[in-house]
Amino acid sequence: MAQAKESPLSKRVALDALRGLRSVQSATSQSMSLLFEDDVSAERFPTYHTVIGGRERATSLTQIRKRVAAAHYADSGAFAEEVLRAFTNALLFSPDPTRHAYIRNAAIELALSFGTGFRPLASRPATDFMSVADVRRCSATMEQLLAHRTTLSADSDAAAGGGGDFMSCAAFFADPVAFHGAAYRVKISEPMSLAALGTALIGLRLPSRAEFARRARLVFENALLFDHEEVHALARSLLLHFNQLWSASEAALAEHLQLLALPPSEEESTCPVFTPTLAELSDFGTFVQHIERTSAFLDAGICKVRMPEGWLAHPPTSDALDAIVIDPPIKQCVGGAKGCFSVALVEEKPLKLREFERLAANEAGIPLPSASLATIERAFWRSLTHTAPPPVYGADVLGSLFGGHRARGWNVDRLESQLLSRIGKIPGVNQAYLYAGMWRSFFALHKEDSDLGSTNYLWHGADKIWYGCGASQSKRVESLMNSLFPDEARKCSEWIRHKNHMVSASVMEKAGIKLTRVRQHANEFVITAPGAYHFGFNCGFNVAEAVNYATAHWLEMQRCAPAKHCRCRADSVNVNLESVMAALRRSERARAAAQKRKAAPRSEAEAGVGGEVDAGASPLKQARSMLMLPPKEDR
């Protein structure tokens, strides 16, 4: 693949990239970049320059910052190369095993953050380099390779530029050109070194794992062209060692992928889980009417539906994803302690979905897909008040990825056989919203507008974690929230609908509230019951689509206890019961008239349910008749 011409370096862009590295934090909330601010002391570590391939390769972030200010770099490529070299040096040098593991991980995280955040690198097509997960796997293999040590003769040690009898293989192969000069270039056709391999790896410059393996082997295969018996022996030993490491790594990866291909375990989700086959998959409204007759769903307040393979005939195209613009993204600034948090929502400038994805990739501490739910929960709640930059949520983006297709009656943008399809379009209520998440972004505790039900389909990306509780626990939830935030309760009786306060799951459970947990994977729906409180967070970059729904069960709830509405917010939505009933009557009259035009004249007794609805009947009875539901006692 031809190399693109490097762009001139903007001093502002370079300094912004270096400042961005300071936000990459460890588990102790310390900036990892502090490890690389200053040069490594040659007095303290006398073999450092030898191991990294020569004194000229030594660098630090402070030194790079000064060079940017002095306009030292000819283009963005030269700048990027030196930044990545600061981290590659850490991969090659191992002062002690315990500390090196920490430094190595910091180097990888910083390099990946730089590679996905520095504009000239981030603008490359994603198909040009490995995934971040593969970079981490390859770097682990490289670390094991560099840990291989050998006893050298004095002559061999001197030939390698070493200073002791016991050396790591990095001292031989960090930069063979520096050791062998012109003779090295004459004998080999493609120079390769561990330093160059490390820079390409953590700089996201390798297209595949196979290319990483090819270059790693090339380092040692080149050494076999030289007439030095002990170097030959070490190269052969390392080549064999690498092949063994790589075979083990590939076998582990194959096992990992096989596990990913299996249905995910449900033991972590405590909600009802439905797994309909294609033959069993009715339209959404019919399905919800079925599950609303089960106490398990209403008690939990939430459930999950794993869709069968082949249910979606028209998945979204990459063009559809590219067209999504998040306007505006919401920065979630959290304050509080002891499991009680207030949230300030700050609007940011619009971002395309691909730009948001790159922003999400820079988040530190993103949990692995294999991490347990308990581990992810602990990491999330502990992260809320850390000094890391606030997460950004792409919420309430009007649009749909179903492309107008029916999707067997599950198109979120036009759900079938449910009452809200009979009234005018209301964004987010019966018109779909898209949501783009990143690690630590969240949706605060709330009920849906007008106590409606909701459905959320996870199109792509990392898991989404939900907590829910049935409508029967609403008063207990509200009592707890009012006691924790009394000032908010005095201002507005429906203040929880503002969605700017969070209480941890553990605080709620200690108060006697029974929470249901859901771990939603891609290609799964989560459905919340009418009047159910719910909240949750995202485990990384993902894209979801959501909308509200209403059924006869909601109508019955509204007749018995109408939903309350916030009157201090202009964007508060109120779906009026009478407007739904009026739309139902209009729909039923039109249906009955159409049937009469098509059918031969019949008596009223024969017309049955197709006749006019009794205007004097209760709204609930009218709804049951129109939806052809059996009486309550029969359900």
N, C-alpha and C positions, 0 to 999 in steps of 0.2 A: 504494500500500500504506500503510495507516494506521500511524503511528508509535506504538510501544509507549511507555507511560509509563516514564520513567527511574526506576530504583530509587535509594534513599538510598545515599550513599557510605559504605562501611565503611572506617575509617582503616586497619585492619589489612590488608584486601584491597588497598587502594591502595598502601600501602607495600610489600607483597609483590610487587605488579606492577612497581613501580619497581626493587626489588631484583633481580627476574628479568631485567631488561634488562642487568644487569651480566654475566650469563652468556653473552650473545651476543658471540662473539669473532671476530676477523679471522683471516686465515691466519697471522699472526704471534703468535697467542694473546693479543692484547691486547683488552681489553674495548672494544667500539665505543661504548658509552654515554659514555665519557670525552670524546668529541668534543662532547657536548651538555650537559655538566654546567653550564657557565657561559655567561653572556650573551655574544653577539658584541660585540666592542669597536667602538663607534661611532666612536672616534677612529681606529682602524686601518682600518675599512671605512665611510666616511662615507655611502655610498649604501645601506647595509644596510636601514635602516628604510623607505626609499622603496621598495626592491624588494619587501620582504615585505608591503607594504600598510599601513604606519603603525607608529609606535612602540608602540602598544598591543598589537600582535600579537607583539612580541618576548617570548620566554620561554626558560626553561632547566629542566633536570631538577632542579637545586638549588632554583630558585625554586618549582617545583611541589611539591617535597618539603616545603618550609617552609609552603606554603599548605595542604597536607594536614594537617600538624601543627596549624595554626591553625584547622582546620575551615572553610576558606574556601569549599569547593565545595558547592553546594546538593544536587547529586546525582551519580551515577556518570557521567552523560552529560557534564556540564560538566568533570569531571576528565579523561575520555577525550579530549574535544575539545582541551583544552590540551596534553595529552601528544602527541597527533598533530600539533598545530600546531608543536611544537618540531621535528618531523621534516619537516613540510611546508615550513617556512621554509628548510630546507637544500636542498629541491628547487628553490626559486625563486632562491636567491642563489648566484652563481657567482664567487667572488673570483679564481680562476684555473682554467683547464680541467682541468689535471692533478689538482690536489688535489680539485676539485669532484667528479670521477668517483668518487673514494674516499669522499668524504663522502656523496654521493648514494646509493651502494650501502649504506653503513652506515645511512643514514636509512631506506631501504626495509626492510632486514633487521630493524632495531629495531621499526619500525612493524608489520611483519607478525608479529613475535614478540609484541608487545603485543596486537595484534588477535586473535590466536588463544589468548593466555594470560589476558587480563583477563576475568574471569568474565562480566560483563554483555555483553561483545562476543562471547566464545566460545560463549555459550549459544544464539546465534541459529542457525536452521536453515541448513545449508550451501548450500541452494538460494537463499538470499537474497543471496548475493554471489559474485563471480567467484572462480575458482581462483587460487591463489598464482602459478601460472605465467602466467596472463593479467594479473595485477596487474603482474608484472615486465615483460611485453611492453608494456603501456600506459604504464608509467613510463618505459620507454626512448623511446617515441614522444614523451612529454611533454618529456623531456630534450632531444631534437633540436629540438623546437619552441622551447624556452626559449633554445636556443643561437643562434636567429635574431636578428641585430642589425641596427640601422638607424642612419643618420645623420639627426639631427633639427635643425630650425631652433631658434634660441634660444627663440622663442615657444612652439613645440610642446613643447620640453623643459620649460619652465617650467609649461606647462599640465599636463604629466604629473607634475610634482613632481620632476623629475630634477635632477641637479647637474652634468651634463657634456654634451658634444656627441655622445657615442657611448653608446647605451643598449641593454640587452637588452629584449625585449618584456615581460618580467615587470614592469618599472617601469610600463608602461601598464596591464596587465591583472591584476596581482596582486589588487587590490581596487578596482574602478572606483567603488564606492559611496563610498569614502574620498576619491576625487578629485572626484567630481561631486555627492555629497550628495543632497539631496532631488530635484533635477532628474533624476537618474538613475532613481530609483524611479518617477517620474511617466511617463517615456517608455517603460519596458520592463515586461513582465508577469512575467518570471522572472529575477530578478537572478542572475548567475553570474560567478564570478571564477576565476582560475587557482589562487588559494589555496584556495578552497572545493573545487575539483575535486581538487587534490592531497590534501587532507585526506580526502575521500570515497574516493579511490583507495587510498591506503595504509592507511586505516582499515577496509578491507574493507566499504565501504558502497555499492558499486556492484554492481547485480545482473548486469550483462553488459558485454561490450566495446562493444556497440552504444550502451549508455547513456553510457559514457565518451565515445564519439565525439560523441554528441548534445550533451552538456554542453560539450565542448571547442569545438565550432562555435558554441554559444550565446554564449560569451564574446565572440567577434568579431562575431557577428551583432548582438548588442546594441549594440556600439560604432558600428555603421552607422546607428543611429537618432539619433546626435548630429551637430550642425552644426559639424564641425571637419574641414576638408579633409584635413589631414595624418594625423589619427587615422583618418579613413575609409580613406586610402590604405594605412596600416599594417595596419588590420584586414582589408582585402581581401587584402593580401599574405600576412598570416599565415593567413587562412582558406584561401587557395589552397595555401600551404605545408603546412598541416595535412592537407588532403585528399590531397596527394601523398604525404606521410609515411604516412597511414593506408592508402592504396591499396597502397603498397609493403609495409606491415606485414601487411595482410590476405593479400596474395599470398604472402608468406613463410610465414605461418601455414598457408595452404592447402597449400603445398608440404611443410611440416613434417608436417601431418596425413596427407598422402598417403604420405609416407615411413613414418610410424608404421603405416599400414594394410598395408604390404607385410610379408612374412615377414622377421623380423630376420635379419641376417647371422650366419652361423655361423663366420666366420673367426676370431672371438675365442675360441670354445669349442674346446678341443683334444680333447674326449671324443667317443666315437661318438654320433651323433645319429640317432634313428629317427623317421620321419615316416609312420606308417601311415595309410592311407585308412580310411574307415568300413568298407568291405568287408573290409579286411585286419585290422581291430582285433579280435583274439581277446581272451578274458578274461585277466586279469593273470597268473595262474599259467602258462597256456600260453605267453604272450608271454615271460615270464622264462625258462622252460625253453628257449625258442628262442634268446634272446640269450646264455644261459650256454654255448651250444655254440660261440660265437664267441670267439676268443682276444682280439680287440680289447677287448671288455667286461671280461674278467677281468684283462687286463694293465693297463688304465686304472683298474680298480676302481670306475668310475663311468660313467654314460651319461645321456643326456637323451632324453625322448620328447615330441615335440610333438604334442599331441592334435588330431585333425581337427575341422573345424567341424561342429557338430551332434551331437558324441558325448555331450554332457551334456544330457538333455532337461529336467532339473529343477534349474536353478541356484539357489543359496541366496537366500532373500528378505532384505530389509533387517531384518525382524523377527528372523530367525535371527542376523544379525550383532549386532543390538542386545542380544540375550540373552546374548552371551558375556561372562563375567566372568573376568578374569585374577587368579587367587588362588593364590599371590602373584606379582606381577611381581618380577623379579630384577634388582637393580642390579649391574652388572659393574664392579667397581673394579680397575683394572689398574695394576700396577707392574712395572718392569723397564726394560731398555735393550738396544740392539744386537740387536733382533729376538727377544729371549727375555723372555717376560712371564709373571708369575704373576697369577692372578685371584682376588679375594675376592668371593664371591657373597652379596649382602645382600638379604634379603627385604623388600619394601615392602608397604604396605597395598593391599588389593584394588582393582582398577580395572575399570570397564566398558571394553569394546573402544573405544567412541567417546571415552572419556576418554583412553585410551592413544593414540589417533590424534591428539588435540589435543596431547598431550605430545610425540609424535614430530614434529609440525609445527614445534615450537619449536627443534629441533636446528639448529645452525649448520652451514653448509658442505655441505648435502645435495647430492650430485652430480646433474647433469642427466641425464635418460634418454639423451641423445645423447652423453654423455661416453664416451671409449674405456675399455676394461677396464684398460689400463695406467694411465690417469689415475686411475681409481677406486681401483685397488690402492694406488698411491702415497699418495693422500689418506687411505685407511683406516689403513695401517700407520704413517703419520706421526702420526695422530690419537690413537693408543692411549694415550700417556702425557701428552697435553696436559692443561692445567689445567681444561679444560671439564668440566662435570658428567658423571659416568659415564653411559654409555648404560643403558637399561633393556630387558630382554628378557622378553616374555610367553611363557615356555616351559612345556611339559608341562601344557597345559590339557586335561583329559579332555573329549572331545566331538568332534563331526563336523558338517560342513556339507552332507553328502550327503543328509541327511534320510531315510535308510532306503531310498533308491532304488538299484537294482542298478548303474546307470551302466555298462552293458555289461561287468560283471565287474571294474570298476576302482574301485568304492567302497572307499576307503582303510579305512573302518571294518569292512569285511567282505570282504576280498580272497578271490577264488575260486580253486580249484584249486591251493592251496599248503598245506603241511603244518600250519602253525600254526592253520588253520581247524578242525583236528580236536581241539584241546585246549581246556581251560577258558580263560575270559577273563583276560588279563593286561594291565593298562593300559600303553599305549605299545608293547607287543609285538604283540598281535593285537587291541587296542582302540585306536582312533586318538587321537592327541594333536593339539591345535591349537597354533600358534605365531604370535605377533604380534611383528614386528620393527620396529626404527627404525634410522636411520642410525647406524653404528658398533656396533650390537649384533652379537654373534657367537656361534658355536658352536665350542668349542675342539676341538683334535685328539682323536680317539677312534675306537675300533671299537665296533660295536653290541654290546649284551649277548649273551653266548653266541656271539659272532662271526656273528650273523645278518645277512642282507641288510636293506636298508631302502628305502622309497620315500617320496618327499616331493612333494606336489602344491601348487603355488603358486596359490592362489585369486585373489589380488587384490593390487595395489600394486606397489611398486618391486621391482627385480631382486634376486635372491639370488645371491651369488658363492660357488662351491664350489671346493675343492681336494681331489683324491683320488689315491690310489695303490693299485695292486693288492696282494693278499695276499702275493704273492711278495716284496714289499719290506718286509714287516712287521718282520723282524729288524733291518734297517738303520735303520728309523724308531725302533725301541725302543732300539737302541744309541746313536743320536744323542741321544734324549731323556734317557736315563740319564746320559750324559756331561755334559749341560747342567744337569741337576737331580739331582745325586748324592744329596742329602739325602732327596728324595722317593723315590728308588729304594730306599734302605735301609729305609724305613718300610713299603713295600708293593710287592710284585713286580708288581702290576697297577695301579699308581698312575696311569697315563695314563687309565684309565677314570674317574677322578675328575672329569675335564673342567674342571680349574682351572689349566691351563697352556697357553700359546700360543707357537708358534715361527713366525716369519715364513716366507713361501714362499721368499724369497731365501736364508735360512739353510739351509733344507732342501735346496734345489737345489745350493748350494755343497758340501753334504755328499754329493752324488752321488745324491740321491733324485729320481727322475723323477716330477714332479707333473703331474696332468691338471687343466686349468682348465675350469670350467663357468659360464656366465652364464645363469641360469635366469630366464625371463620368466613372466608370468602365463599360465595355461593350459598349463603344461608340467610333466611329471613328471621328477624326478631319481631315479635308481635306483642305489644303491651295492651292490656285490657282497659276498657273505659274506666276512668277515675283512678287509675293506678299511678302511684308515685314511682319515679325511676330516675336513675342517674348513672354516669359511667365515664370511661376514658378510652383513649386510643393507644395501642401498643406500638405505633409507628405509622408510616405513611399509608393511608388507605383512602378509598373512595366509596361512599355509600349514597343511597337514595332513599328518601323517606316521605311519608304522607300520612294523613289521618284517615280514619274510617268511622262509620256509624252503622249500627245494626239495630234490630228490634230491642236487644238487651240495653243498648244505650238509651233508646226512647223510654223504656220502662224506668231506668234510673232517673232520667230527667223528669218524668212525671212524679216520681216519688220524692226526689230531692234535686231540684234544678241546680245546675252548676253556678257557682259564683264567679264574678268577673272583676278583674282589676280595672278600676276607673281612673287611675292616675297615669296610665301609659296610653299614648295615642295609638300604638300598634297592637293593642289588645284585641283579640278576635272573639266575637260572640256569634256562635251558630245557634240561631233561634229555633226552638222546637216547632213553633207554628209555621216558620218558613219551610222547614223540612216537610211538615205535614201537608202544607199547601202544594208543594212540589209533588208529593206523592199523589194527592188527589187529582192534580192535573194529568200526571202520567197515567193514572188508572183510568181516568175518563177517556183519554186518547186511546189507550189500549182496548177499552171496552167498545168504543165507537168503531175502531178498526175491525174488531171481531164481528160486530154486527153487520158491517158492510160485506164481509166475506162469507158469513154463514147464512144459511136459509133461515127464515123466520122461525123462532122457537118460543115456547112459553117461558115465563119468568122462572118457573120452577126448574126448567131444563137449563136455563142460562147459568144458574149456580154462581160460582165465584166470579165469573166474567161479567156479571151485571153491575149496576151502579152500587157504589159503596153507601152504606147507611150514614148520612151526614150527622145523625144524632148519636152515633156510637162514639165511645171514647177514642182519643188518638191512638192509644195502644191497641185497641181492638181493630181499628182501621188498618194499622200497620201490619198486624198479624194476618189480616185478610189479604192485604195487597202482596205481602211476601209469601203467602201460602204456608205460614208456619202453623203447626198444631197448637191447640190451647196450652197454656202454661202447665196445667196438671199432667198433660201427656208427654212433657219433655223431660 
